[in-house]
Amino acid sequence: MTGATQWWLVATWAWPLALLLACAWSDARRLMPRLLLVAPLPALAAALLAAQGPRVSIGGAPLELLFALDAPGALLLGVAALLWIAAGAYAGPYLRDGAHVARFAACWLLAAAGCLGLFVAADLVSLYAMLAMMTIGAGGLVIHDGTPRAWRAGATYVGLALLAESVLLVGLVMLAVEMPGPGLAIDEAAATLAASPNRDTILALLVFGFGVKAGLVPLHVWMPLAHSAAPVPASSVLSGAVVKAGIIGLIRFLPSGEALPATGQLLAWAGFVTAFYGVLVGLTQRHPKAVLAYSSVSQMGVVVAVLGLGLAAGDGSTRIAAAFYAAHHVLVKGALFLAVGVAAAGLLGRRRWVLAPALLLCLGLGGLPFTGGAIAKYATKDAFGTGLAGWLAAASAAGTTLLMLHFLRRLTLAEVKGAAGAPPGLLVPWLAMAAAALLLPWLLYAPAGLGDASAALGPEALWQAFWPVALGAALAFALRGRADALPAIPEGDIAAGLAPATRLSLRVGTHFEGLDRVLRGWTAASVALVLVAIAIGWTLLRG
């Protein structure tokens, strides 16, 4: 008999959907923008009460829907719920005088249901359904402003998301066919994958699909476009929570306890390339949100590198380490996106309320001792080791520090839209998320099963955390102001380079469409005549 607390797992996604259905009534629709913060409350309760408990089952095989929480899922669900709550509270005052607020609320609830539901989905069908809901809702958030830039970003996001989900569907179907029982539980699917004769093919499909969701280079182009175009609260959850769909997918499906050196090393190198690529392109960006978007690309590369190294060594413990690192990213990146809106809403003289906490968060993302980022990086130290991977991780931390100080400078130069300062409705969620990003990782380290957090305060650990941050800060000082002289790479980088090819394909398509109209205008007799002429010509050639 399933405990009553386990039904919080169902409420995680069912409650936001119930609020969405309530929007059919005009009175509820008008109130909903102010109620967005209550949508993730069951998800937070599930993370606290239902972790590591029995599964909840709805229906029966072969379409039995299962919901459960393992340790990585509970960790990511809890921090994602906190971000959705803070960003939901932020969204009301941020969009108060904007257009299409009710439409924004509907898309928000659909995206929240899918995103939070992903962390509790325990079977292939519910996993795919949550991905679809998240894609549709998040696409609506990206295009909210209705500008050409927003439509382009939304089209890119939805197009790549659908491509990813199509590839994932092929891999999941191949996996389901090989599963011995009638059920489609994810843990059984992962066990089947480990022994599958088609393991490499299915793994490639799953890594591609979840890699798009996580923003692996060159599948990352939707992230800078979508995060820059969406309203600030939407950018916050997109960068903080939505991109973790790819991370939880990789955690759930990558074989555990069996070393796959070639596959793991390839995945690790893809992660490192993504980490450094995000830093290099991010340094050329001018808008603070674009810099943060490329920082998210870089940080997801670090998480994927951890998972790849764990797969290469057959070390299943790297899953919780990767989830912990990703959980810190949920908090810190969500907070920094909210900071962009707070800075834009206030007088220049009042930006110290934003810049002081933001400076700590930026340095913390690089691993500054005593911040949440320091304990997050400490959690991954065993995965990286002391060899080449360890040096690359340290270089990535230095690059992250350099990039985040570049973000802070762009934030100080950003346009101020308000005259009276940011209202409490923006300041309180921002400061709450900043505090959570700095403190919560320390409180979660031991409960996550990673050991004693005090070990990260030893002299050697403090030095290993400090010197990459110091190097990154020194580089930022040496390069101060010179980043503006770098060639400006458009947001979406590779996508911008594909624009001429897109225009060419449209012109070619237009010509083919005209040819199709001509052919469809021919009569059957004309077609028959052409076929006879071809037959005669062929006969003459053969003769």
C-alpha positions in Angstrom: 0.0 0.0 0.0 1.5 3.3 -1.0 1.9 5.9 1.8 -0.2 9.0 1.6 3.0 11.1 1.3 3.9 9.4 -2.0 0.9 11.1 -3.6 2.8 14.3 -3.5 4.7 12.8 -6.4 1.5 13.0 -8.5 0.6 16.4 -7.2 4.0 17.6 -8.4 2.7 17.8 -11.9 -1.1 17.5 -11.4 -1.4 20.6 -9.3 0.1 23.0 -11.9 -2.1 21.3 -14.5 -5.2 21.9 -12.2 -4.3 25.6 -12.0 -4.0 25.7 -15.7 -7.4 24.2 -16.1 -8.8 26.8 -13.7 -7.7 29.4 -16.2 -10.7 28.5 -18.3 -12.7 30.7 -15.9 -12.1 34.4 -16.4 -11.9 35.3 -12.7 -9.2 32.6 -12.1 -7.4 33.7 -15.2 -7.1 37.3 -13.9 -5.8 36.1 -10.5 -3.4 33.4 -11.8 -0.4 35.7 -12.4 -0.4 36.4 -8.7 -0.8 32.7 -7.8 2.1 31.3 -9.8 4.3 30.9 -6.7 1.9 28.2 -5.3 2.1 25.9 -8.3 5.5 24.3 -7.3 4.5 23.8 -3.6 3.6 20.1 -4.0 6.9 19.5 -5.7 8.8 21.0 -2.8 6.8 18.8 -0.4 7.5 15.7 -2.5 11.3 16.5 -2.4 11.1 16.7 1.4 8.7 13.9 2.1 8.6 11.4 -0.7 12.3 10.8 -1.6 13.5 7.2 -1.7 10.0 6.0 -0.9 7.9 3.5 -2.9 6.6 4.2 -6.3 3.2 5.5 -7.2 1.4 3.6 -9.9 -1.5 4.9 -12.1 -3.1 2.5 -14.6 -1.8 -0.9 -15.5 0.7 -2.5 -17.9 1.6 -1.9 -20.6 0.6 1.8 -20.1 1.2 1.9 -16.3 2.4 5.4 -15.3 5.0 5.3 -12.5 6.3 8.1 -10.3 9.2 7.9 -7.8 12.1 9.9 -6.5 15.7 8.7 -6.2 18.4 10.8 -4.5 19.5 12.8 -7.6 15.9 13.4 -8.6 14.9 14.6 -5.1 17.9 16.9 -4.9 17.1 18.5 -8.3 13.4 18.6 -7.7 13.8 20.4 -4.4 16.0 23.2 -5.7 14.0 23.5 -9.0 10.8 23.9 -6.9 12.4 26.7 -4.9 13.4 28.5 -8.1 9.9 28.1 -9.6 8.4 29.5 -6.4 10.8 32.5 -6.3 10.5 33.2 -10.0 6.7 32.8 -9.8 6.6 35.4 -7.0 8.9 37.6 -9.2 6.8 37.2 -12.3 3.6 38.9 -10.9 5.1 42.4 -10.2 7.5 42.1 -13.2 4.6 41.6 -15.7 2.0 43.6 -13.9 1.6 46.3 -16.6 2.5 44.0 -19.6 0.4 42.6 -22.3 -0.8 38.9 -22.5 -0.2 38.3 -18.8 -2.8 35.6 -18.7 -1.2 33.8 -21.6 2.1 34.0 -19.9 0.6 32.4 -16.8 -0.9 29.5 -18.8 2.4 28.8 -20.5 4.2 29.1 -17.2 2.0 26.5 -15.5 2.3 24.0 -18.4 6.1 24.4 -18.4 6.2 24.0 -14.6 4.1 20.8 -14.7 6.4 19.3 -17.3 9.7 20.4 -15.8 8.9 19.4 -12.2 7.2 16.2 -13.4 10.4 15.1 -15.2 12.2 14.6 -11.9 9.5 12.2 -10.6 8.7 10.4 -13.8 9.7 6.7 -13.4 8.5 5.2 -16.7 9.2 5.9 -20.4 5.7 7.1 -21.2 5.4 9.7 -18.3 8.9 10.9 -19.0 8.1 11.6 -22.7 4.8 13.2 -21.7 6.6 15.6 -19.3 9.1 16.5 -21.9 6.4 17.4 -24.4 4.5 19.5 -21.8 7.7 21.3 -20.9 8.6 22.1 -24.5 5.2 23.5 -25.3 5.0 25.7 -22.2 8.6 26.9 -22.4 8.2 27.7 -26.1 5.2 30.0 -25.2 7.4 31.7 -22.5 10.1 32.4 -25.0 7.9 34.0 -27.6 5.9 36.0 -25.0 7.2 39.5 -26.0 6.0 38.9 -29.6 9.0 40.6 -31.2 10.8 39.2 -34.3 13.7 38.3 -32.0 11.4 36.4 -29.7 9.7 34.5 -32.5 13.0 33.5 -33.9 14.2 32.3 -30.5 11.0 30.5 -29.9 11.1 28.8 -33.3 14.7 27.7 -32.8 13.9 26.4 -29.3 10.8 24.4 -30.3 12.4 23.1 -33.5 15.5 21.7 -31.7 13.3 20.5 -28.8 11.1 18.5 -31.2 14.2 17.2 -33.0 15.6 16.0 -29.6 12.3 14.4 -28.6 12.0 12.6 -32.0 15.5 11.2 -31.6 14.7 10.2 -28.0 11.5 8.5 -29.1 13.4 6.3 -31.5 15.9 5.4 -28.7 13.2 4.8 -26.1 11.2 2.6 -28.5 14.2 0.5 -29.4 14.8 0.1 -25.6 11.2 -0.7 -24.9 11.2 -3.5 -27.5 14.1 -5.2 -25.7 12.6 -5.0 -22.2 11.6 -8.4 -21.0 8.5 -7.6 -19.0 5.3 -5.7 -19.9 6.2 -2.6 -17.9 8.2 0.4 -19.0 9.9 1.5 -15.8 13.0 3.6 -16.3 15.1 1.6 -13.9 14.3 -1.6 -15.8 15.0 0.2 -19.1 18.4 1.3 -17.8 19.2 -2.3 -16.8 18.1 -3.5 -20.2 20.3 -0.9 -22.0 23.4 -2.1 -20.1 23.0 -5.6 -21.6 21.5 -4.6 -24.9 23.2 -5.8 -28.2 22.2 -2.4 -29.6 23.6 -0.5 -26.6 25.9 1.8 -28.5 23.2 2.9 -31.0 20.6 3.5 -28.3 23.1 5.3 -26.1 24.0 7.6 -29.1 20.3 8.4 -29.6 19.8 9.1 -25.9 22.9 11.2 -25.6 21.9 13.3 -28.6 18.4 13.9 -27.4 19.3 14.7 -23.8 22.4 16.6 -25.1 20.1 19.0 -26.9 18.1 19.6 -23.7 21.3 20.1 -21.7 22.9 22.4 -24.3 25.9 20.4 -25.4 27.9 22.1 -28.2 26.9 22.2 -31.1 23.4 21.4 -30.0 23.3 24.5 -27.7 22.2 27.2 -30.0 18.7 27.4 -28.5 20.0 28.4 -25.1 21.4 31.9 -25.8 18.6 32.7 -28.1 15.8 31.6 -25.8 17.3 32.9 -22.5 18.0 36.3 -24.0 14.6 36.7 -25.6 12.3 35.5 -22.8 11.1 37.8 -20.0 13.5 37.7 -17.0 11.5 35.3 -14.7 11.1 32.9 -17.7 14.8 33.2 -18.4 15.5 32.3 -14.8 13.6 29.0 -14.9 14.7 28.2 -18.4 18.4 28.5 -17.5 18.1 27.2 -13.9 15.5 24.4 -14.1 14.5 23.5 -17.7 18.0 22.7 -18.9 18.3 20.1 -16.1 15.9 17.9 -18.2 18.9 16.7 -20.1 21.0 16.2 -17.0 18.4 14.1 -15.2 17.9 12.1 -18.4 21.6 11.2 -18.6 21.7 10.4 -14.9 18.8 8.0 -15.3 19.8 6.2 -18.4 23.6 6.1 -18.6 24.7 2.5 -17.5 25.7 2.4 -13.8 28.4 0.1 -12.3 29.8 -0.9 -15.7 32.8 0.9 -17.2 32.5 2.0 -20.8 35.8 3.8 -21.4 35.4 4.8 -25.0 31.8 6.1 -24.6 32.6 7.8 -21.3 35.7 9.5 -22.5 33.9 10.8 -25.6 31.2 12.2 -23.4 33.7 13.8 -21.1 35.5 15.5 -24.0 32.2 16.7 -25.3 31.5 18.2 -21.9 34.9 19.9 -21.7 34.6 21.3 -25.2 31.2 22.7 -24.2 32.6 24.2 -21.0 35.4 26.1 -22.7 33.3 27.0 -25.8 30.7 28.6 -23.5 33.3 30.8 -21.8 35.0 31.9 -25.0 31.8 32.9 -26.9 30.3 34.4 -23.7 33.1 36.8 -23.4 32.1 38.4 -26.7 28.5 39.0 -25.6 27.3 42.5 -24.7 23.9 41.8 -23.0 24.0 40.4 -19.5 21.4 37.8 -20.2 23.4 36.5 -23.2 26.5 36.3 -21.0 24.5 34.2 -18.5 23.1 32.0 -21.2 26.6 31.1 -22.4 27.7 30.6 -18.8 24.9 28.0 -18.5 26.2 26.3 -21.7 29.6 26.1 -20.0 28.3 24.8 -16.7 26.2 22.1 -18.3 29.4 21.0 -20.0 31.1 20.6 -16.7 28.2 18.4 -15.4 28.3 16.3 -18.5 32.1 15.9 -18.2 31.6 14.5 -14.6 29.0 12.0 -15.9 31.3 11.0 -18.8 34.3 10.4 -16.4 32.1 8.4 -14.2 30.9 6.3 -17.1 34.4 5.7 -18.3 35.5 4.5 -14.8 32.2 2.6 -14.0 31.8 4.8 -11.0 28.1 5.2 -10.1 28.8 7.7 -7.3 29.4 10.4 -9.8 25.7 10.6 -10.5 24.9 12.2 -7.1 28.0 14.4 -7.5 26.8 15.6 -10.9 23.3 16.2 -9.5 24.6 18.2 -6.6 26.7 20.4 -8.9 23.7 20.9 -11.2 21.5 21.7 -8.1 23.8 24.5 -7.2 23.6 25.8 -10.8 19.8 25.8 -10.5 20.0 28.2 -7.5 22.9 30.5 -8.6 21.9 30.9 -12.2 18.2 31.4 -11.3 19.3 34.1 -8.9 21.6 35.9 -11.3 18.9 36.1 -14.0 16.5 37.6 -11.5 19.3 40.1 -10.7 19.2 41.4 -14.3 15.6 42.5 -13.9 16.2 44.0 -10.5 19.2 46.0 -11.8 17.2 47.2 -14.8 14.3 48.4 -12.6 16.3 50.5 -10.1 18.3 53.7 -10.0 22.0 53.4 -10.8 22.9 54.5 -7.2 20.8 51.7 -5.8 22.4 48.9 -7.7 24.6 48.0 -4.7 21.6 46.0 -3.5 22.1 43.9 -6.6 25.8 44.1 -7.3 27.1 43.1 -3.8 25.2 39.7 -3.6 25.7 39.2 -7.4 29.5 39.6 -6.9 29.5 36.8 -4.4 27.3 34.6 -6.6 29.6 35.2 -9.6 32.8 34.4 -7.7 30.9 31.4 -6.1 30.1 30.0 -9.5 33.9 29.8 -10.1 34.3 28.1 -6.7 35.2 30.9 -4.2 35.8 29.3 -0.8 32.9 29.4 1.7 30.3 30.0 -1.1 27.8 27.4 -2.4 29.9 27.0 -5.5 32.9 25.9 -3.4 31.1 23.0 -1.9 29.6 22.1 -5.3 33.0 21.9 -6.9 34.3 20.0 -4.0 31.6 17.4 -4.6 33.1 16.7 -8.1 36.8 16.6 -7.1 37.0 12.8 -7.0 35.4 12.5 -10.4 38.0 14.8 -12.0 41.0 13.5 -10.0 44.4 15.0 -10.2 45.4 14.3 -13.8 44.5 16.0 -17.1 40.8 16.1 -16.2 41.6 17.8 -12.9 43.6 20.5 -14.6 40.9 21.0 -17.2 38.4 21.4 -14.4 40.6 24.0 -12.7 41.0 25.9 -16.0 37.2 25.8 -16.4 36.8 27.3 -13.0 39.2 30.1 -13.9 37.3 30.7 -17.1 34.0 30.7 -15.3 35.3 33.4 -12.9 36.5 35.5 -15.9 33.2 35.2 -17.7 31.1 36.0 -14.6 33.1 39.1 -13.9 32.5 40.1 -17.5 28.8 39.6 -16.8 29.0 41.8 -13.7 30.6 44.5 -15.7 27.9 44.3 -18.4 25.3 44.4 -15.6 26.6 47.7 -14.4 26.5 49.1 -17.9 23.0 47.9 -18.7 20.1 50.3 -19.3 18.1 51.4 -16.3 14.4 51.3 -17.1 13.0 52.4 -13.7 13.3 55.6 -11.7 12.1 54.7 -8.2 14.1 51.5 -7.7 13.1 47.9 -7.8 9.9 47.1 -5.9 9.8 44.6 -3.0 8.1 42.1 -5.3 11.4 41.9 -7.3 13.9 42.4 -4.5 12.6 39.8 -2.0 12.6 36.8 -4.4 16.0 37.9 -5.8 17.6 38.2 -2.3 15.9 34.9 -1.2 17.4 33.1 -4.2 20.8 34.7 -3.6 20.8 33.5 0.0 19.7 30.0 -1.0 22.5 29.8 -3.6 25.2 30.8 -1.0 23.9 28.7 1.9 21.7 25.8 0.8 24.5 23.7 -0.9 26.3 23.5 2.5 23.2 22.3 4.2 22.4 19.7 1.5 25.9 18.2 1.2 25.7 15.6 4.0 22.0 14.7 3.4 22.8 14.0 -0.2 25.2 11.3 0.9 28.4 13.1 -0.1 30.1 13.1 3.3 31.1 15.7 5.8 31.0 19.3 4.4 33.7 20.4 6.9 36.2 18.5 4.8 35.9 21.3 2.2 37.2 23.8 4.8 40.6 22.2 5.2 43.7 24.2 4.1 44.4 22.1 1.0 40.7 22.2 -0.1 40.5 25.9 0.4 43.7 26.5 -1.7 42.4 24.2 -4.5 39.2 26.2 -4.5 40.9 29.6 -4.3 43.6 29.7 -6.9 41.4 29.2 -10.0 39.2 32.0 -8.8 42.2 34.2 -8.2 43.6 33.4 -11.7 40.2 34.2 -13.3 40.0 37.4 -11.4 43.5 38.4 -12.4 42.6 37.7 -16.1 39.5 39.8 -15.7 41.6 42.7 -14.3 44.2 42.3 -17.1 41.5 42.2 -19.8 39.2 44.9 -18.3 37.4 46.8 -21.0 39.1 44.8 -23.7 36.3 42.3 -24.1 34.4 45.1 -25.8 37.0 45.1 -28.5 36.4 41.5 -29.3 34.4 40.7 -32.4 30.8 40.4 -31.4 29.5 36.9 -32.0 25.8 37.0 -32.5 23.6 35.3 -30.0 23.1 31.7 -31.1 26.6 31.8 -32.9 26.2 28.7 -35.1 22.5 29.4 -35.7 23.4 32.8 -37.0 26.0 31.3 -39.4 23.3 29.0 -40.7 21.0 31.9 -41.7 22.3 32.1 -45.3 21.8 28.3 -45.8 18.3 28.7 -44.4 17.5 31.5 -46.9 19.0 29.3 -49.8 16.8 26.4 -48.7 13.7 28.6 -48.7 14.5 29.8 -52.3 15.1 26.2 -53.4 11.9 25.1 -51.7 10.0 27.9 -53.6 11.3 26.6 -56.9 10.3 23.0 -56.0 6.9 24.2 -55.0 6.4 25.8 -58.4 7.5 22.7 -60.1 5.1 20.7 -58.0 2.2 23.0 -59.0 3.1 22.5 -62.7 3.3 18.7 -62.3 0.0 18.6 -60.4 -1.6 20.6 -63.2 -0.8 18.0 -65.8 -3.6 15.7 -66.9 -3.3 11.9 -66.6 -3.0 11.7 -70.4 0.0 14.0 -70.3 1.7 11.9 -67.7 1.0 8.7 -69.6 2.4 10.3 -72.8 5.7 11.2 -70.9 5.9 7.6 -69.6 5.4 6.2 -73.2 8.1 8.5 -74.5 10.5 7.3 -71.8 9.7 3.7 -72.6 10.3 4.3 -76.3 13.6 6.0 -75.7 14.7 3.2 -73.4 13.8 0.6 -76.0 15.7 2.4 -78.7 18.8 2.7 -76.5 18.6 -1.0 -75.7 18.2 -1.9 -79.3 
